[in-house]
Amino acid sequence: MTDEQLVELDRQTKWESMPPVMRATDIYQEILDQGQEAIPDLIMALRDKRAPIPVMMLLTDITGQSPVKPAQRGYVDQMIEAWLDWADDNA
């Protein structure tokens, strides 16, 4: 995933709150098609807190996992931390 793709992901999803709409964007699909190769860049984006919601959605769609506990949902910083912990455990 390139920095330009991340900027475009943020641009296309910034004002959306519905996951199906975010997933339908061209850039989301483009990054999703990169599969496992995109994971390190997505984790780096989370470390920098760039486009965190669509990035976490992409990680879930690519890995088939979600380390976010129900009590953490809606708390973006906690959700990011859960994914960063997942990355440390799965590196």
URNOR-V360479 format. One record per pair of residues at least 6 apart in sequence whose ideal C-beta (glycine too) atoms are under 6 Angstrom apart, sorted by the first residue. I is the first residue (numbers start at 1). J is the second residue. If there is no record, write none. Layout:
I/J, I/J
This chain:
1/31, 1/38, 1/41, 5/31, 6/45, 6/50, 8/27, 9/27, 9/51, 9/54, 10/51, 12/25, 12/27, 13/22, 13/54, 16/22, 22/28, 22/54, 31/38, 31/58, 32/61, 35/62, 42/55, 42/58, 42/59, 43/87, 45/55, 46/55, 46/80, 46/83, 52/76, 52/80, 56/83, 60/66, 67/82, 67/86, 68/79, 68/82, 72/78, 72/79, 72/82
